[in-house]
Amino acid sequence: MSAPGFWFLFAGYGVVWILLALFLMHLGRRHRILERELRELEARLPRQPVP
């Protein structure tokens, strides 16, 4: 493979890794938001003993 071909290969891998990192950051942010919302909802519920 020629040198320009390697450049495209590395550029492609770089783009994929950057997109993967952004996606994982987005998932982490959504997870934190959902956890916070779940804690708020649990705080609203009255505590009842489990039979």
mmCIF entry with sequence, helices, sheets and N, C-alpha, C, O atoms, coordinates in Angstrom:
data_MODEL
# 
_entry.id   MODEL 
# 
_entity.id                         1 
_entity.type                       polymer 
_entity.pdbx_number_of_molecules   1 
# 
_entity_poly.entity_id                      1 
_entity_poly.type                           'polypeptide(L)' 
_entity_poly.nstd_linkage                   no 
_entity_poly.nstd_monomer                   no 
_entity_poly.pdbx_seq_one_letter_code       MSAPGFWFLFAGYGVVWILLALFLMHLGRRHRILERELRELEARLPRQPVP 
_entity_poly.pdbx_seq_one_letter_code_can   MSAPGFWFLFAGYGVVWILLALFLMHLGRRHRILERELRELEARLPRQPVP 
_entity_poly.pdbx_strand_id                 A 
# 
loop_
_entity_poly_seq.entity_id 
_entity_poly_seq.num 
_entity_poly_seq.mon_id 
_entity_poly_seq.hetero 
1 1  MET n 
1 2  SER n 
1 3  ALA n 
1 4  PRO n 
1 5  GLY n 
1 6  PHE n 
1 7  TRP n 
1 8  PHE n 
1 9  LEU n 
1 10 PHE n 
1 11 ALA n 
1 12 GLY n 
1 13 TYR n 
1 14 GLY n 
1 15 VAL n 
1 16 VAL n 
1 17 TRP n 
1 18 ILE n 
1 19 LEU n 
1 20 LEU n 
1 21 ALA n 
1 22 LEU n 
1 23 PHE n 
1 24 LEU n 
1 25 MET n 
1 26 HIS n 
1 27 LEU n 
1 28 GLY n 
1 29 ARG n 
1 30 ARG n 
1 31 HIS n 
1 32 ARG n 
1 33 ILE n 
1 34 LEU n 
1 35 GLU n 
1 36 ARG n 
1 37 GLU n 
1 38 LEU n 
1 39 ARG n 
1 40 GLU n 
1 41 LEU n 
1 42 GLU n 
1 43 ALA n 
1 44 ARG n 
1 45 LEU n 
1 46 PRO n 
1 47 ARG n 
1 48 GLN n 
1 49 PRO n 
1 50 VAL n 
1 51 PRO n 
# 
_struct_asym.id          A 
_struct_asym.entity_id   1 
# 
_struct_conf.conf_type_id            HELX_P 
_struct_conf.id                      HELX_P1 
_struct_conf.pdbx_PDB_helix_id       AA1 
_struct_conf.beg_label_comp_id       ALA 
_struct_conf.beg_label_asym_id       A 
_struct_conf.beg_label_seq_id        3 
_struct_conf.pdbx_beg_PDB_ins_code   ? 
_struct_conf.end_label_comp_id       ARG 
_struct_conf.end_label_asym_id       A 
_struct_conf.end_label_seq_id        44 
_struct_conf.pdbx_end_PDB_ins_code   ? 
_struct_conf.beg_auth_comp_id        ALA 
_struct_conf.beg_auth_asym_id        A 
_struct_conf.beg_auth_seq_id         3 
_struct_conf.end_auth_comp_id        ARG 
_struct_conf.end_auth_asym_id        A 
_struct_conf.end_auth_seq_id         44 
_struct_conf.pdbx_PDB_helix_class    1 
_struct_conf.details                 ? 
_struct_conf.pdbx_PDB_helix_length   42 
# 
_struct_conf_type.id          HELX_P 
_struct_conf_type.criteria    ? 
_struct_conf_type.reference   ? 
# 
loop_
_atom_site.group_PDB 
_atom_site.id 
_atom_site.type_symbol 
_atom_site.label_atom_id 
_atom_site.label_alt_id 
_atom_site.label_comp_id 
_atom_site.label_asym_id 
_atom_site.label_entity_id 
_atom_site.label_seq_id 
_atom_site.pdbx_PDB_ins_code 
_atom_site.Cartn_x 
_atom_site.Cartn_y 
_atom_site.Cartn_z 
_atom_site.occupancy 
_atom_site.B_iso_or_equiv 
_atom_site.pdbx_formal_charge 
_atom_site.auth_seq_id 
_atom_site.auth_comp_id 
_atom_site.auth_asym_id 
_atom_site.auth_atom_id 
_atom_site.pdbx_PDB_model_num 
ATOM 1   N N  . MET A 1 1  ? 0.850   -1.171 0.000  1.00 0.00 ? 1  MET A N  1 
ATOM 2   C CA . MET A 1 1  ? 0.000   0.000  0.000  1.00 0.00 ? 1  MET A CA 1 
ATOM 3   C C  . MET A 1 1  ? 0.895   1.232  0.000  1.00 0.00 ? 1  MET A C  1 
ATOM 4   O O  . MET A 1 1  ? 1.966   1.226  0.607  1.00 0.00 ? 1  MET A O  1 
ATOM 5   N N  . SER A 1 2  ? 0.472   2.257  -0.659 1.00 0.00 ? 2  SER A N  1 
ATOM 6   C CA . SER A 1 2  ? 1.288   3.466  -0.754 1.00 0.00 ? 2  SER A CA 1 
ATOM 7   C C  . SER A 1 2  ? 1.106   4.347  0.481  1.00 0.00 ? 2  SER A C  1 
ATOM 8   O O  . SER A 1 2  ? 0.204   4.129  1.290  1.00 0.00 ? 2  SER A O  1 
ATOM 9   N N  . ALA A 1 3  ? 1.968   5.330  0.607  1.00 0.00 ? 3  ALA A N  1 
ATOM 10  C CA . ALA A 1 3  ? 1.918   6.233  1.761  1.00 0.00 ? 3  ALA A CA 1 
ATOM 11  C C  . ALA A 1 3  ? 0.586   6.975  1.859  1.00 0.00 ? 3  ALA A C  1 
ATOM 12  O O  . ALA A 1 3  ? 0.052   7.081  2.963  1.00 0.00 ? 3  ALA A O  1 
ATOM 13  N N  . PRO A 1 4  ? 0.014   7.499  0.756  1.00 0.00 ? 4  PRO A N  1 
ATOM 14  C CA . PRO A 1 4  ? -1.294  8.162  0.884  1.00 0.00 ? 4  PRO A CA 1 
ATOM 15  C C  . PRO A 1 4  ? -2.376  7.207  1.384  1.00 0.00 ? 4  PRO A C  1 
ATOM 16  O O  . PRO A 1 4  ? -3.279  7.618  2.113  1.00 0.00 ? 4  PRO A O  1 
ATOM 17  N N  . GLY A 1 5  ? -2.288  5.941  0.995  1.00 0.00 ? 5  GLY A N  1 
ATOM 18  C CA . GLY A 1 5  ? -3.257  4.964  1.478  1.00 0.00 ? 5  GLY A CA 1 
ATOM 19  C C  . GLY A 1 5  ? -3.181  4.790  2.985  1.00 0.00 ? 5  GLY A C  1 
ATOM 20  O O  . GLY A 1 5  ? -4.204  4.663  3.659  1.00 0.00 ? 5  GLY A O  1 
ATOM 21  N N  . PHE A 1 6  ? -1.954  4.784  3.510  1.00 0.00 ? 6  PHE A N  1 
ATOM 22  C CA . PHE A 1 6  ? -1.787  4.678  4.956  1.00 0.00 ? 6  PHE A CA 1 
ATOM 23  C C  . PHE A 1 6  ? -2.339  5.912  5.658  1.00 0.00 ? 6  PHE A C  1 
ATOM 24  O O  . PHE A 1 6  ? -2.922  5.805  6.737  1.00 0.00 ? 6  PHE A O  1 
ATOM 25  N N  . TRP A 1 7  ? -2.161  7.077  5.055  1.00 0.00 ? 7  TRP A N  1 
ATOM 26  C CA . TRP A 1 7  ? -2.678  8.304  5.654  1.00 0.00 ? 7  TRP A CA 1 
ATOM 27  C C  . TRP A 1 7  ? -4.196  8.212  5.792  1.00 0.00 ? 7  TRP A C  1 
ATOM 28  O O  . TRP A 1 7  ? -4.745  8.559  6.838  1.00 0.00 ? 7  TRP A O  1 
ATOM 29  N N  . PHE A 1 8  ? -4.877  7.748  4.742  1.00 0.00 ? 8  PHE A N  1 
ATOM 30  C CA . PHE A 1 8  ? -6.334  7.615  4.808  1.00 0.00 ? 8  PHE A CA 1 
ATOM 31  C C  . PHE A 1 8  ? -6.742  6.568  5.846  1.00 0.00 ? 8  PHE A C  1 
ATOM 32  O O  . PHE A 1 8  ? -7.743  6.738  6.542  1.00 0.00 ? 8  PHE A O  1 
ATOM 33  N N  . LEU A 1 9  ? -5.981  5.505  5.947  1.00 0.00 ? 9  LEU A N  1 
ATOM 34  C CA . LEU A 1 9  ? -6.271  4.473  6.939  1.00 0.00 ? 9  LEU A CA 1 
ATOM 35  C C  . LEU A 1 9  ? -6.187  5.045  8.350  1.00 0.00 ? 9  LEU A C  1 
ATOM 36  O O  . LEU A 1 9  ? -7.104  4.858  9.149  1.00 0.00 ? 9  LEU A O  1 
ATOM 37  N N  . PHE A 1 10 ? -5.102  5.734  8.661  1.00 0.00 ? 10 PHE A N  1 
ATOM 38  C CA . PHE A 1 10 ? -4.950  6.327  9.987  1.00 0.00 ? 10 PHE A CA 1 
ATOM 39  C C  . PHE A 1 10 ? -5.980  7.420  10.232 1.00 0.00 ? 10 PHE A C  1 
ATOM 40  O O  . PHE A 1 10 ? -6.501  7.537  11.341 1.00 0.00 ? 10 PHE A O  1 
ATOM 41  N N  . ALA A 1 11 ? -6.280  8.216  9.222  1.00 0.00 ? 11 ALA A N  1 
ATOM 42  C CA . ALA A 1 11 ? -7.299  9.256  9.379  1.00 0.00 ? 11 ALA A CA 1 
ATOM 43  C C  . ALA A 1 11 ? -8.657  8.622  9.655  1.00 0.00 ? 11 ALA A C  1 
ATOM 44  O O  . ALA A 1 11 ? -9.408  9.102  10.503 1.00 0.00 ? 11 ALA A O  1 
ATOM 45  N N  . GLY A 1 12 ? -8.968  7.555  8.946  1.00 0.00 ? 12 GLY A N  1 
ATOM 46  C CA . GLY A 1 12 ? -10.238 6.863  9.167  1.00 0.00 ? 12 GLY A CA 1 
ATOM 47  C C  . GLY A 1 12 ? -10.334 6.290  10.568 1.00 0.00 ? 12 GLY A C  1 
ATOM 48  O O  . GLY A 1 12 ? -11.358 6.441  11.234 1.00 0.00 ? 12 GLY A O  1 
ATOM 49  N N  . TYR A 1 13 ? -9.268  5.631  11.020 1.00 0.00 ? 13 TYR A N  1 
ATOM 50  C CA . TYR A 1 13 ? -9.263  5.096  12.385 1.00 0.00 ? 13 TYR A CA 1 
ATOM 51  C C  . TYR A 1 13 ? -9.384  6.230  13.406 1.00 0.00 ? 13 TYR A C  1 
ATOM 52  O O  . TYR A 1 13 ? -10.082 6.095  14.411 1.00 0.00 ? 13 TYR A O  1 
ATOM 53  N N  . GLY A 1 14 ? -8.711  7.329  13.146 1.00 0.00 ? 14 GLY A N  1 
ATOM 54  C CA . GLY A 1 14 ? -8.798  8.467  14.060 1.00 0.00 ? 14 GLY A CA 1 
ATOM 55  C C  . GLY A 1 14 ? -10.213 9.000  14.170 1.00 0.00 ? 14 GLY A C  1 
ATOM 56  O O  . GLY A 1 14 ? -10.693 9.290  15.266 1.00 0.00 ? 14 GLY A O  1 
ATOM 57  N N  . VAL A 1 15 ? -10.878 9.128  13.035 1.00 0.00 ? 15 VAL A N  1 
ATOM 58  C CA . VAL A 1 15 ? -12.261 9.618  13.038 1.00 0.00 ? 15 VAL A CA 1 
ATOM 59  C C  . VAL A 1 15 ? -13.158 8.651  13.800 1.00 0.00 ? 15 VAL A C  1 
ATOM 60  O O  . VAL A 1 15 ? -14.000 9.079  14.590 1.00 0.00 ? 15 VAL A O  1 
ATOM 61  N N  . VAL A 1 16 ? -12.985 7.359  13.573 1.00 0.00 ? 16 VAL A N  1 
ATOM 62  C CA . VAL A 1 16 ? -13.807 6.363  14.263 1.00 0.00 ? 16 VAL A CA 1 
ATOM 63  C C  . VAL A 1 16 ? -13.589 6.446  15.772 1.00 0.00 ? 16 VAL A C  1 
ATOM 64  O O  . VAL A 1 16 ? -14.557 6.411  16.532 1.00 0.00 ? 16 VAL A O  1 
ATOM 65  N N  . TRP A 1 17 ? -12.345 6.556  16.218 1.00 0.00 ? 17 TRP A N  1 
ATOM 66  C CA . TRP A 1 17 ? -12.071 6.634  17.653 1.00 0.00 ? 17 TRP A CA 1 
ATOM 67  C C  . TRP A 1 17 ? -12.636 7.911  18.260 1.00 0.00 ? 17 TRP A C  1 
ATOM 68  O O  . TRP A 1 17 ? -13.158 7.892  19.374 1.00 0.00 ? 17 TRP A O  1 
ATOM 69  N N  . ILE A 1 18 ? -12.534 9.011  17.538 1.00 0.00 ? 18 ILE A N  1 
ATOM 70  C CA . ILE A 1 18 ? -13.096 10.274 18.038 1.00 0.00 ? 18 ILE A CA 1 
ATOM 71  C C  . ILE A 1 18 ? -14.608 10.167 18.159 1.00 0.00 ? 18 ILE A C  1 
ATOM 72  O O  . ILE A 1 18 ? -15.182 10.590 19.162 1.00 0.00 ? 18 ILE A O  1 
ATOM 73  N N  . LEU A 1 19 ? -15.259 9.603  17.144 1.00 0.00 ? 19 LEU A N  1 
ATOM 74  C CA . LEU A 1 19 ? -16.713 9.433  17.199 1.00 0.00 ? 19 LEU A CA 1 
ATOM 75  C C  . LEU A 1 19 ? -17.115 8.498  18.338 1.00 0.00 ? 19 LEU A C  1 
ATOM 76  O O  . LEU A 1 19 ? -18.104 8.746  19.027 1.00 0.00 ? 19 LEU A O  1 
ATOM 77  N N  . LEU A 1 20 ? -16.358 7.436  18.534 1.00 0.00 ? 20 LEU A N  1 
ATOM 78  C CA . LEU A 1 20 ? -16.649 6.511  19.629 1.00 0.00 ? 20 LEU A CA 1 
ATOM 79  C C  . LEU A 1 20 ? -16.508 7.214  20.977 1.00 0.00 ? 20 LEU A C  1 
ATOM 80  O O  . LEU A 1 20 ? -17.348 7.033  21.859 1.00 0.00 ? 20 LEU A O  1 
ATOM 81  N N  . ALA A 1 21 ? -15.468 8.004  21.144 1.00 0.00 ? 21 ALA A N  1 
ATOM 82  C CA . ALA A 1 21 ? -15.268 8.731  22.397 1.00 0.00 ? 21 ALA A CA 1 
ATOM 83  C C  . ALA A 1 21 ? -16.408 9.717  22.640 1.00 0.00 ? 21 ALA A C  1 
ATOM 84  O O  . ALA A 1 21 ? -16.907 9.820  23.760 1.00 0.00 ? 21 ALA A O  1 
ATOM 85  N N  . LEU A 1 22 ? -16.823 10.439 21.605 1.00 0.00 ? 22 LEU A N  1 
ATOM 86  C CA . LEU A 1 22 ? -17.937 11.377 21.748 1.00 0.00 ? 22 LEU A CA 1 
ATOM 87  C C  . LEU A 1 22 ? -19.224 10.653 22.108 1.00 0.00 ? 22 LEU A C  1 
ATOM 88  O O  . LEU A 1 22 ? -19.991 11.126 22.947 1.00 0.00 ? 22 LEU A O  1 
ATOM 89  N N  . PHE A 1 23 ? -19.465 9.514  21.481 1.00 0.00 ? 23 PHE A N  1 
ATOM 90  C CA . PHE A 1 23 ? -20.666 8.730  21.764 1.00 0.00 ? 23 PHE A CA 1 
ATOM 91  C C  . PHE A 1 23 ? -20.665 8.249  23.214 1.00 0.00 ? 23 PHE A C  1 
ATOM 92  O O  . PHE A 1 23 ? -21.689 8.322  23.894 1.00 0.00 ? 23 PHE A O  1 
ATOM 93  N N  . LEU A 1 24 ? -19.521 7.758  23.689 1.00 0.00 ? 24 LEU A N  1 
ATOM 94  C CA . LEU A 1 24 ? -19.432 7.282  25.066 1.00 0.00 ? 24 LEU A CA 1 
ATOM 95  C C  . LEU A 1 24 ? -19.592 8.425  26.066 1.00 0.00 ? 24 LEU A C  1 
ATOM 96  O O  . LEU A 1 24 ? -20.188 8.237  27.126 1.00 0.00 ? 24 LEU A O  1 
ATOM 97  N N  . MET A 1 25 ? -19.067 9.604  25.740 1.00 0.00 ? 25 MET A N  1 
ATOM 98  C CA . MET A 1 25 ? -19.260 10.756 26.605 1.00 0.00 ? 25 MET A CA 1 
ATOM 99  C C  . MET A 1 25 ? -20.737 11.133 26.662 1.00 0.00 ? 25 MET A C  1 
ATOM 100 O O  . MET A 1 25 ? -21.257 11.467 27.727 1.00 0.00 ? 25 MET A O  1 
ATOM 101 N N  . HIS A 1 26 ? -21.409 11.078 25.519 1.00 0.00 ? 26 HIS A N  1 
ATOM 102 C CA . HIS A 1 26 ? -22.841 11.376 25.466 1.00 0.00 ? 26 HIS A CA 1 
ATOM 103 C C  . HIS A 1 26 ? -23.623 10.368 26.307 1.00 0.00 ? 26 HIS A C  1 
ATOM 104 O O  . HIS A 1 26 ? -24.518 10.754 27.059 1.00 0.00 ? 26 HIS A O  1 
ATOM 105 N N  . LEU A 1 27 ? -23.296 9.091  26.187 1.00 0.00 ? 27 LEU A N  1 
ATOM 106 C CA . LEU A 1 27 ? -23.975 8.066  26.982 1.00 0.00 ? 27 LEU A CA 1 
ATOM 107 C C  . LEU A 1 27 ? -23.746 8.285  28.477 1.00 0.00 ? 27 LEU A C  1 
ATOM 108 O O  . LEU A 1 27 ? -24.671 8.140  29.276 1.00 0.00 ? 27 LEU A O  1 
ATOM 109 N N  . GLY A 1 28 ? -22.536 8.628  28.850 1.00 0.00 ? 28 GLY A N  1 
ATOM 110 C CA . GLY A 1 28 ? -22.240 8.883  30.254 1.00 0.00 ? 28 GLY A CA 1 
ATOM 111 C C  . GLY A 1 28 ? -23.033 10.053 30.797 1.00 0.00 ? 28 GLY A C  1 
ATOM 112 O O  . GLY A 1 28 ? -23.534 10.004 31.920 1.00 0.00 ? 28 GLY A O  1 
ATOM 113 N N  . ARG A 1 29 ? -23.150 11.106 30.002 1.00 0.00 ? 29 ARG A N  1 
ATOM 114 C CA . ARG A 1 29 ? -23.921 12.272 30.418 1.00 0.00 ? 29 ARG A CA 1 
ATOM 115 C C  . ARG A 1 29 ? -25.393 11.902 30.591 1.00 0.00 ? 29 ARG A C  1 
ATOM 116 O O  . ARG A 1 29 ? -26.022 12.284 31.578 1.00 0.00 ? 29 ARG A O  1 
ATOM 117 N N  . ARG A 1 30 ? -25.939 11.156 29.626 1.00 0.00 ? 30 ARG A N  1 
ATOM 118 C CA . ARG A 1 30 ? -27.346 10.742 29.721 1.00 0.00 ? 30 ARG A CA 1 
ATOM 119 C C  . ARG A 1 30 ? -27.560 9.842  30.938 1.00 0.00 ? 30 ARG A C  1 
ATOM 120 O O  . ARG A 1 30 ? -28.589 9.935  31.607 1.00 0.00 ? 30 ARG A O  1 
ATOM 121 N N  . HIS A 1 31 ? -26.597 8.980  31.221 1.00 0.00 ? 31 HIS A N  1 
ATOM 122 C CA . HIS A 1 31 ? -26.702 8.081  32.371 1.00 0.00 ? 31 HIS A CA 1 
ATOM 123 C C  . HIS A 1 31 ? -26.754 8.876  33.669 1.00 0.00 ? 31 HIS A C  1 
ATOM 124 O O  . HIS A 1 31 ? -27.566 8.578  34.546 1.00 0.00 ? 31 HIS A O  1 
ATOM 125 N N  . ARG A 1 32 ? -25.895 9.886  33.800 1.00 0.00 ? 32 ARG A N  1 
ATOM 126 C CA . ARG A 1 32 ? -25.902 10.713 35.006 1.00 0.00 ? 32 ARG A CA 1 
ATOM 127 C C  . ARG A 1 32 ? -27.226 11.458 35.157 1.00 0.00 ? 32 ARG A C  1 
ATOM 128 O O  . ARG A 1 32 ? -27.756 11.561 36.263 1.00 0.00 ? 32 ARG A O  1 
ATOM 129 N N  . ILE A 1 33 ? -27.763 11.978 34.053 1.00 0.00 ? 33 ILE A N  1 
ATOM 130 C CA . ILE A 1 33 ? -29.041 12.691 34.100 1.00 0.00 ? 33 ILE A CA 1 
ATOM 131 C C  . ILE A 1 33 ? -30.154 11.744 34.530 1.00 0.00 ? 33 ILE A C  1 
ATOM 132 O O  . ILE A 1 33 ? -30.980 12.096 35.372 1.00 0.00 ? 33 ILE A O  1 
ATOM 133 N N  . LEU A 1 34 ? -30.179 10.547 33.956 1.00 0.00 ? 34 LEU A N  1 
ATOM 134 C CA . LEU A 1 34 ? -31.221 9.584  34.309 1.00 0.00 ? 34 LEU A CA 1 
ATOM 135 C C  . LEU A 1 34 ? -31.104 9.134  35.762 1.00 0.00 ? 34 LEU A C  1 
ATOM 136 O O  . LEU A 1 34 ? -32.119 8.953  36.435 1.00 0.00 ? 34 LEU A O  1 
ATOM 137 N N  . GLU A 1 35 ? -29.884 8.953  36.250 1.00 0.00 ? 35 GLU A N  1 
ATOM 138 C CA . GLU A 1 35 ? -29.709 8.588  37.656 1.00 0.00 ? 35 GLU A CA 1 
ATOM 139 C C  . GLU A 1 35 ? -30.243 9.681  38.574 1.00 0.00 ? 35 GLU A C  1 
ATOM 140 O O  . GLU A 1 35 ? -30.904 9.394  39.572 1.00 0.00 ? 35 GLU A O  1 
ATOM 141 N N  . ARG A 1 36 ? -29.955 10.936 38.232 1.00 0.00 ? 36 ARG A N  1 
ATOM 142 C CA . ARG A 1 36 ? -30.439 12.048 39.045 1.00 0.00 ? 36 ARG A CA 1 
ATOM 143 C C  . ARG A 1 36 ? -31.967 12.096 39.034 1.00 0.00 ? 36 ARG A C  1 
ATOM 144 O O  . ARG A 1 36 ? -32.588 12.287 40.080 1.00 0.00 ? 36 ARG A O  1 
ATOM 145 N N  . GLU A 1 37 ? -32.572 11.923 37.862 1.00 0.00 ? 37 GLU A N  1 
ATOM 146 C CA . GLU A 1 37 ? -34.030 11.922 37.772 1.00 0.00 ? 37 GLU A CA 1 
ATOM 147 C C  . GLU A 1 37 ? -34.630 10.763 38.568 1.00 0.00 ? 37 GLU A C  1 
ATOM 148 O O  . GLU A 1 37 ? -35.667 10.925 39.212 1.00 0.00 ? 37 GLU A O  1 
ATOM 149 N N  . LEU A 1 38 ? -33.992 9.612  38.526 1.00 0.00 ? 38 LEU A N  1 
ATOM 150 C CA . LEU A 1 38 ? -34.485 8.461  39.278 1.00 0.00 ? 38 LEU A CA 1 
ATOM 151 C C  . LEU A 1 38 ? -34.426 8.726  40.781 1.00 0.00 ? 38 LEU A C  1 
ATOM 152 O O  . LEU A 1 38 ? -35.368 8.400  41.503 1.00 0.00 ? 38 LEU A O  1 
ATOM 153 N N  . ARG A 1 39 ? -33.326 9.315  41.257 1.00 0.00 ? 39 ARG A N  1 
ATOM 154 C CA . ARG A 1 39 ? -33.225 9.656  42.680 1.00 0.00 ? 39 ARG A CA 1 
ATOM 155 C C  . ARG A 1 39 ? -34.307 10.657 43.081 1.00 0.00 ? 39 ARG A C  1 
ATOM 156 O O  . ARG A 1 39 ? -34.884 10.542 44.163 1.00 0.00 ? 39 ARG A O  1 
ATOM 157 N N  . GLU A 1 40 ? -34.589 11.644 42.212 1.00 0.00 ? 40 GLU A N  1 
ATOM 158 C CA . GLU A 1 40 ? -35.635 12.623 42.514 1.00 0.00 ? 40 GLU A CA 1 
ATOM 159 C C  . GLU A 1 40 ? -37.001 11.952 42.591 1.00 0.00 ? 40 GLU A C  1 
ATOM 160 O O  . GLU A 1 40 ? -37.799 12.265 43.474 1.00 0.00 ? 40 GLU A O  1 
ATOM 161 N N  . LEU A 1 41 ? -37.272 11.033 41.673 1.00 0.00 ? 41 LEU A N  1 
ATOM 162 C CA . LEU A 1 41 ? -38.556 10.326 41.702 1.00 0.00 ? 41 LEU A CA 1 
ATOM 163 C C  . LEU A 1 41 ? -38.671 9.430  42.929 1.00 0.00 ? 41 LEU A C  1 
ATOM 164 O O  . LEU A 1 41 ? -39.733 9.353  43.547 1.00 0.00 ? 41 LEU A O  1 
ATOM 165 N N  . GLU A 1 42 ? -37.586 8.756  43.282 1.00 0.00 ? 42 GLU A N  1 
ATOM 166 C CA . GLU A 1 42 ? -37.610 7.914  44.477 1.00 0.00 ? 42 GLU A CA 1 
ATOM 167 C C  . GLU A 1 42 ? -37.835 8.750  45.730 1.00 0.00 ? 42 GLU A C  1 
ATOM 168 O O  . GLU A 1 42 ? -38.490 8.293  46.667 1.00 0.00 ? 42 GLU A O  1 
ATOM 169 N N  . ALA A 1 43 ? -37.307 9.956  45.758 1.00 0.00 ? 43 ALA A N  1 
ATOM 170 C CA . ALA A 1 43 ? -37.490 10.827 46.919 1.00 0.00 ? 43 ALA A CA 1 
ATOM 171 C C  . ALA A 1 43 ? -38.947 11.268 47.045 1.00 0.00 ? 43 ALA A C  1 
ATOM 172 O O  . ALA A 1 43 ? -39.417 11.520 48.154 1.00 0.00 ? 43 ALA A O  1 
ATOM 173 N N  . ARG A 1 44 ? -39.660 11.363 45.941 1.00 0.00 ? 44 ARG A N  1 
ATOM 174 C CA . ARG A 1 44 ? -41.070 11.764 45.970 1.00 0.00 ? 44 ARG A CA 1 
ATOM 175 C C  . ARG A 1 44 ? -41.986 10.652 46.468 1.00 0.00 ? 44 ARG A C  1 
ATOM 176 O O  . ARG A 1 44 ? -43.046 10.921 47.033 1.00 0.00 ? 44 ARG A O  1 
ATOM 177 N N  . LEU A 1 45 ? -41.581 9.417  46.261 1.00 0.00 ? 45 LEU A N  1 
ATOM 178 C CA . LEU A 1 45 ? -42.443 8.303  46.642 1.00 0.00 ? 45 LEU A CA 1 
ATOM 179 C C  . LEU A 1 45 ? -42.478 8.143  48.154 1.00 0.00 ? 45 LEU A C  1 
ATOM 180 O O  . LEU A 1 45 ? -41.458 8.294  48.827 1.00 0.00 ? 45 LEU A O  1 
ATOM 181 N N  . PRO A 1 46 ? -43.666 7.836  48.688 1.00 0.00 ? 46 PRO A N  1 
ATOM 182 C CA . PRO A 1 46 ? -43.718 7.564  50.130 1.00 0.00 ? 46 PRO A CA 1 
ATOM 183 C C  . PRO A 1 46 ? -43.045 6.223  50.420 1.00 0.00 ? 46 PRO A C  1 
ATOM 184 O O  . PRO A 1 46 ? -43.159 5.271  49.649 1.00 0.00 ? 46 PRO A O  1 
ATOM 185 N N  . ARG A 1 47 ? -42.349 6.177  51.541 1.00 0.00 ? 47 ARG A N  1 
ATOM 186 C CA . ARG A 1 47 ? -41.678 4.931  51.939 1.00 0.00 ? 47 ARG A CA 1 
ATOM 187 C C  . ARG A 1 47 ? -42.706 3.981  52.533 1.00 0.00 ? 47 ARG A C  1 
ATOM 188 O O  . ARG A 1 47 ? -43.382 4.316  53.506 1.00 0.00 ? 47 ARG A O  1 
ATOM 189 N N  . GLN A 1 48 ? -42.821 2.811  51.954 1.00 0.00 ? 48 GLN A N  1 
ATOM 190 C CA . GLN A 1 48 ? -43.743 1.800  52.457 1.00 0.00 ? 48 GLN A CA 1 
ATOM 191 C C  . GLN A 1 48 ? -42.952 0.531  52.732 1.00 0.00 ? 48 GLN A C  1 
ATOM 192 O O  . GLN A 1 48 ? -42.078 0.156  51.950 1.00 0.00 ? 48 GLN A O  1 
ATOM 193 N N  . PRO A 1 49 ? -43.258 -0.126 53.837 1.00 0.00 ? 49 PRO A N  1 
ATOM 194 C CA . PRO A 1 49 ? -42.536 -1.373 54.129 1.00 0.00 ? 49 PRO A CA 1 
ATOM 195 C C  . PRO A 1 49 ? -42.872 -2.450 53.102 1.00 0.00 ? 49 PRO A C  1 
ATOM 196 O O  . PRO A 1 49 ? -44.004 -2.549 52.628 1.00 0.00 ? 49 PRO A O  1 
ATOM 197 N N  . VAL A 1 50 ? -41.888 -3.231 52.780 1.00 0.00 ? 50 VAL A N  1 
ATOM 198 C CA . VAL A 1 50 ? -42.079 -4.326 51.826 1.00 0.00 ? 50 VAL A CA 1 
ATOM 199 C C  . VAL A 1 50 ? -42.610 -5.526 52.599 1.00 0.00 ? 50 VAL A C  1 
ATOM 200 O O  . VAL A 1 50 ? -42.015 -5.928 53.598 1.00 0.00 ? 50 VAL A O  1 
ATOM 201 N N  . PRO A 1 51 ? -43.733 -6.108 52.145 1.00 0.00 ? 51 PRO A N  1 
ATOM 202 C CA . PRO A 1 51 ? -44.304 -7.262 52.877 1.00 0.00 ? 51 PRO A CA 1 
ATOM 203 C C  . PRO A 1 51 ? -43.427 -8.494 52.810 1.00 0.00 ? 51 PRO A C  1 
ATOM 204 O O  . PRO A 1 51 ? -43.776 -9.531 53.373 1.00 0.00 ? 51 PRO A O  1 
# 
